[in-house]
């Protein structure tokens, strides 16, 4: 496979080889023998780290599993759920993922195993998705059906489940396992929001007498035990030593010399596509993906290449994922939208445009996408940019190699002292639970509660019956703000048609508007969906916007509520 770089030798700064590693396997006796049979019939053997995680879980511990991409982390909780379901069919399981795309992917995998589980046991676990894509009628149906397994996002916990607790009592009263995937995603302000979101959830569960075991998963974390314990406020058992096999892997670092950056990326893509090698090319911006796509418009590789971004409508993303799996597409130019564990089949090469500015954990995640087949070599390549970070690792290659090989990443602190964020969540918590025990709050939280008391949103008093000091809500929070961004506004890039404008303006309520927007997505009239910052960067009236190689001009803006 490495012969494709022969014509680019003048651009190569570093070439390193990582030897293949054999897998280490172990056995585990589940409570119900049917699950051992399920493992056999699914045709896989358990890795040692999976068995270590199951042993800790079955001994009652919370676990945080940080092993590479494609090491079978999800199999740990899936098997535990199937096993526990046979013994305790009334239990429920809450599976939280940071993106809807990841949920759809994981739900599909769960459904496949669920069918095999049914073939063996004659029983099937009712599992459902609860995200912002699910229409109101389907949500009401879900509440009536009371599924045992719920796939959801932190946003839905925030906006829907915790606000409408009575609708979800059947779920919250019976939670056995709380699964939180891609734990490393929760950083910065989103991380602080997530910490208090999960604390609100755990407080609500305590009101129902439930203390579920937590299964936290991440491909990259430098300090997993400390991070998980700070995040959830609970003790954790870390599982950090991967036992899955690895193929031979090459790390190639290239610096544009004879060619410029885009010419070099184009040359690499053309050679990989010509050889039929499935490839992801990662950029740190959506504009980067579109720039290379335009460079490829005159290349034969364009017919096997497209851009993949989180802003594309989900039906378009699904179509791209399907075409890539089936080999109709060979190269995806992408952002961090494919950094997480979305299943796009096997691939052999990952090219990264520069060192990601947000840390090596992104690079480790991305490189881990290639080489899932033990018998095939994998390529990880970096095309260096002209900036300080890239130059540093060009001069300190051994340090980079060691960090990539051992998974050594930056320390990820969590800011639990963000006054604005924590105060909002304390108000939400009071609104949801109505009363809080004063002594259960830490000193920082007490300080913020006193501010809520001053603002007449809460009341602090001594309960004459219990003798405890308590906080009671006076003015509940009605408008919940986003846990991801500073604004809840969403912007859609819609093809200009007079009848679409007329239809949008005649929609009198939010439900009808959302239904029409979803129809426009399915019919291909919506090009992309972006947040407020991206709108002001790229979509002001008169600005040119590129999407999947096409050029669009933003004509004007139509404001309808938060859309």
N, C-alpha and C positions, 0 to 999 in steps of 0.2 A: 504493500500500500504506500510505502514511503517514497516509491519512485516518482510519485506525482510532484514531489518537491525538488526533483533534480534540476529542472530548468529554472528554479528559483533559488539556487544555491547562493547567489550573490546577495540575496536579501536575508539569509538565515544567520541569526546571531548565535543561537543555541539549539542544540538537538540532544535530548536526553531520552534514555530508554528506561522504562520501569518494567521489571520482570513480572511474568504471570505468577499468580499465587493460587494454590489449591484451597478448596473450601474445607472447613472443619465442621463435622456433623455430630449431632447428639440425638438422644431419644427422650421423649417425654410421655408419661402415661397420663392421659386426660381422665377426668372423673367418669366420663362416659366413653366406652370403647368405640362408639360410633364415630367419635371425632378422630381417633387414630385411624379408623377405616377411611374417613374423609381425606385425611392427609395422604394415605396410600393411593387412593383413587384419583386424587388431584395430581399425582405423579411427582411429588416433591419430597425431599428430605429436609428435616429441620436443621438449621445451622445452630452452632453452639450458642451464639448470642441470643437467638430466639428462645432457646430452651432456658437460658439464664433469666431472661425477662419473664417467661411464663412461671418459673419457679418463684421468683420474687412476687409476682402478681398473685399467685395462688397461696402465698404465705401472708397475704393481706397488705403488702406494701404498695405505695404509689411508685410508679416507675417513670424514668425519663430515658428514652432510647435514642442515642446519637450515633448511628452507623450510616455508611454512605448510601447514596441513592441506589435503588434496586437491590437492597440487602434484605428485603422481606420484613420491614418494620410493620407494615399494615397487617401482615399475616398473624402477628402476635395477638392483636385485639380481635381480629375476625374469628380466629379459632377459640379464643376465650369466650366470646359472645355466644358462639354456637354451643359450646360445652355448657355454659351456665344456663342457656335457654332450656336445655333438656331437663335440668334440675329445678329451675326457677322460672317457669314460663311467664310469670307476672312481672318480672323485672324489665326495666327499660334501659336504653343505651343512647347517650347523647354524643354524637360525633361532630366535632367542630373543625371546620376548614376555613382558611383565610379567603378563598376565592370560590365563586360559583363554578368556574370551569373545573377546578379540582374536585369539587363535590360530584359533579356529573360523572367524571371519570372514575372516582372511587365507588360511587353507587353502582356503576356498571360492573365493576370487579366484584363487589359484594353480591350482586344479583347472580352472577355466574356461580359463585360458591354456594349461594343460597339454594340454587336449583339442584346442585349435587347433594347438598345437605338433605333436601327433600327426597331425592331418589333413595338415599340411605335410610332415613328415619321416617319418611312419610309426613314430615312436618316442615313447614316453611315459615320463616320469621317475616312478619309484616314490616317492611322497611319503606320509609318515605323521605322525600327531599322537602325541606322547608327553607326556601330562599326568597329573595325579592322577585325572582322570575315567576314564582308560583302565584297564580291568580287567586283572588279572594274566594271564589267558589271552591277552588281546590283546597285552599287552607281550611275552609269550613268542613270539607269532606275529610281532610286529614284529622281534624279535631274529633269528628264523629267516629272515625275508624280506630283511633288510638293505637297507632303502630308502635311496635316495641323498639324499633331502631329509627332514630331521626338524624338525618344528615343536615347540618345547618351551618350558618356563618355567624361570626361574632356580631355582625350587624343585626341579624334577625333576633338573636338573643336580646340585644339592646332595645330595638324598636318594637318587637312583637311579643316574644315569650315572657320577658320579665315585666313588661307593662300590662300584659293581659294574662296574669298568672293563673287566674281561675279557669281560663280556657285550657290551660296546659297542666292542670293539677295531676291528671292521669300520668303525665310524663315525669313531672318533678317529684312526685311522691314515691316513685319506684326506681329512680336512677341507680343502676349498679356500677356502670363504668362511665366516666367522663373522659372522652378521647379528644386530645387537642393536638392536631397535626401542624407541622411546619412552625414549631415554636420560635425559631430564630426570626421569623417575620415580624414578631411583636417587639419592635424597637422604636426609639424616638417617642414622639407624642402618641402615635398609635399604640406603642407598647404600654405607656402609662395609662391610656384609656382602657386597654385590654386587661391590665392588672386589676383595675377597679371594676371592670365589667364582670370578670370571673369571680371577684370577691362578692359582688352583688348576687351572682348566681349561687355561690356556695352558701351565702347567708340565707337565701331563699330556700335552698335544699335543707338547711339545718332546721328551718321552721317546720318542715315536714318530717323531721327526724331522720333525714338521709345524709349520710357522709360517704359519698361514692369514692371508689378508688379512681385515681387519676392516672391516665396513660398519656404521657407527653412524648411527642416524637419530633425529631429534627435530624437532618443530615449533617448539620454543622453547628456545633456550640463548643466554645472553648472551656467553659465552666458549667457543665450541664447541671450538676447537683445544686450548686449555689444559685444558678439562674432560676431553676425550677422552684426551688424552695422560697426564693424571694418573690417570684411571680405569683405563686399560689398560696404562700404562707403555710405550707405543709411540708413534712419530711419526705424525701425522695430517695429511691435506690437508683443510682446511675448504671446504665448498661452502655458501655462505650467501646468495647473491643470487637470489631467486626470479624466474622468468621466465614463470610461468603467468599467465593472465588473471584479473582480478578484476571482479566486477560492481559496480554502484553500491551503496554501503552507507551506512546511516544509523546513527549512534550517538545513542541517546536516554537521557538520565539523568532519572529521575523521583524526586521526594521526596514521600512521603505527607503531604498537607496537609488537603484536604477529606475524604479517605478514610484509613483506617488501612492498615497494610502489607498485610494479607491481603485487605482489600477491594479495594485497588488491583491486586494480583496477580490476583485473581479477575476484575476488570473487563477487564484486558488479555487474559487467557486466553479469556474469553467472546468478545471482539471478534475475536481471531485465529481462533478455532475457527469463528465465524459466517462469516468470510470464506474458510474452507477453507485457511488458511495453516498449514503444518506447522511446529511450534514445539517447542523444548526449553526448559524452565524449570529452571535449575540452583539447587540449594540446597547448603549446606555440611554439612547433616546429614540423615539419613533422617527424623528427626522433622519437619523442615520440609516435606518432600514430602507426608507424611501429613496435616499440619495443613492445607495448602492443599487437598488432596484432600477432606478433610471439609468445607471451606468450599464446595466445588463440588458437594456431594451434592444440593443443591436447584436446581442450575443445569442448563440444557439441555446445556451443554458437558461435563457429566460422562460422557455417552455416548461422547464422542470423546477422553476423557482417562483416563490411568492413571499410576500411579507406576512407576518403573523403578529398581531398586536392585541392587547386587551381591550382596545377601544373598538374593535370590529364587532359587529353584531354576532351573537353566539351561534346562529345558524351558519354564518360564514366561517367562524372558527371551527365548528364541527366538521364542515365540508373539507376544510384545509387539513384537519387532523386525519380524517378518513382517507383523503387522497395521499397523504404522506405515508400512512400505514400501508396502503396498498401499492405504493411505489409509483403512483402517477406523478407525484412531486418528489424531488430528491433533496432540495435545498430550501430551508426556511430561514428568512432573514427576520430576526425576532428581537424583542426586548426581554425584560425579566418576566414577561407573561408566560414563557416556557421554562423559567428557572425552576419552578416547583414541579412536583411529581406527576404532571399530566401525562397520561400514557399515549405516546405517539408511535409506539412500536420500537423496534431496535434501530439504533443508528450507530455509526462508526466514527464520526468526526464531529468535534465541536471547535469552532473558531471564535475567538473572542477579540473584539476590536478594543484593544487596550486593557489595562488593569481596571476593574470596576472601582469607581471612586468611593463606593460605600463599603468596601472591604473585601478581603480575600474569601470570606465565606460565600459570597456570590460566585466567585470564580470556581471554588471547590464544588458548589452546587451544580454549576453549569457543566463543568468538565465531567462530573459524575453521570451526566446523561448519556455519554458515549461508552460503548464497550460492555453492553449487558450480556453479550454472547461470549462465553468463555473461550470458544475456539477461534474467534476473530480478533485481529489486532484493532486497537483504537488510537485515534489521533486527537490530541489536544493542542491547539495552536493559539498563539497570541500575536496579533499584528500590532506592533507598538505605535503609540501616538507620540507626538512631541509635547510631552508634559513632564512635570517633576516626578510623579509617581511611577510612570512607565520607565523613565530614565533610571530611577533608583533601582528598580528590580532588574533592569538590563545590566547594571553594574554589580548587582548582588544576586546573581542567578542561583547560587548555592542556597541562599536563604529562602528564595522562592520555592525551589525544588523541595527543600526540607518541609516547608509549611504545607505544600500541596500533598506531599507523600504522607505526612503525619496528621494532616487535618488541623494544623495549628492556625487559629484565627484570632482576630482582634477580640479583646475583652469587651463584653457587651453589658454595660451597666444599665440598670433600670432607674429612671428618675421617679421616685415616689413622693417627691416634694413639689410637684407642679401644682401650685395653689389653685389656679383656674380649673384645671382638669379634675383634681381630687374633690374640690368643692362641688362641682357639678354632679359628680357621681354620688357624693354623700346626699345631695338633694334628691337624686333619682332613687337612691336606696331608701331614704325616708318615705318617699312617695309610694314606693312599692310595698314596703313592710309596715308602714304607718308608725311603728314605735321601735326605737332602738335602745338597748341597754347602754348607758353612759360608760360603764366600766369596760365594755368590749371595744371601745375606741382607743386608739393610741393618742399621744399628746398632740401630735400634728392635726389629727382628725378632730379632736376636741376643740382645738383652736378655730378650725373652720366651721364646726357646728355652731360655735358661739356667734360667728358672723351671720350664719343663717338665722339664728335667734334674733339678732339685732335687726335683720331685714324682715322680721315677722313671717319668715317662711317655716320656722320651727319653734317649738316651745320646750324648755327644759324645766322639769319638775320632779318632785319626790313622790313616788307612788305610795299612797297611804296603806295599801294592802300588802304589797311585797316589801316595802321599805327601801326599794331600789330607786336610784336616780335614773330617770328615763328621758328620752327625747321623743317628742311627738310632732308629726308633720302638721303644719297649719295651712300652708299654701303649696299644694302638690305641683310638681314640674309637669307642664303640659307639652311643651316643645322640647323634644329630645334632640340634641345636636349631633352631628356626625362624629363618629369615633375615629375616622380616618383623615378627614380634611377639615379646613376651616369653614367650608361652605357646603351646603346640601344641594346646591344647584347643579343640574345636569344639562349638558348641551348636546343636541343631536345635529349632525350634518345631514340634511335631508335634500334629496334631489328636488329642484324647483319645478313644481307643477301647480297650476292655479287651483285645481280641485283639491290638492292636498292642503293648501293654505285654508281653503274654505272649510274643509272637514275639520281641521284642527281648531279653527275658531268657533265652530258650532258645538264642540264638545262642552257640555255644561258641568260635568263633574270629573273628579280625578280618576275614578274607576274607568269611565268610558275613554278618557284621554289615554290612559296607560294601555288599555286594550287596543286602541287604534295605533298607538306607537308600536306595540308588539307586532301588529299586522304589517305595518310598514317595514319593519325589520325583516320579516319572513318573505315579503315580496321584493326585497332588494332596494327599496327606496331610501333607506337609511344607510349612509356610508360608514359613519363612525359615531361613537358616543364618547364625549370627553367631559372633564371636570372644568370648573371655573378658571383655574390658572392656565390650563391649556387653551381655553377659548381666547383669553386675553393675549396669549403668546402667538396663536396661530390662526384664529378664525374671526378676527374683527372684519367687518364689511370691507370688501375690496382686496383682502389678502388671498394669496394663492395657497392651496393646500394639496399635498400629494397623498394619495392612498392607494396602495397596491399597484404602484406604477402609473396611476391615472392622475390627471391634473384637474382640480376643481377650484372655482372662485367663490368665496363667500359673498353672497349678494346683500343680505340683510338679516336682521334678527327678529324672531317672533317670540315674545315672552308669554308663557302660559303657566302661571304659578311658579313652581320651582323648576320648570322645564324651559 
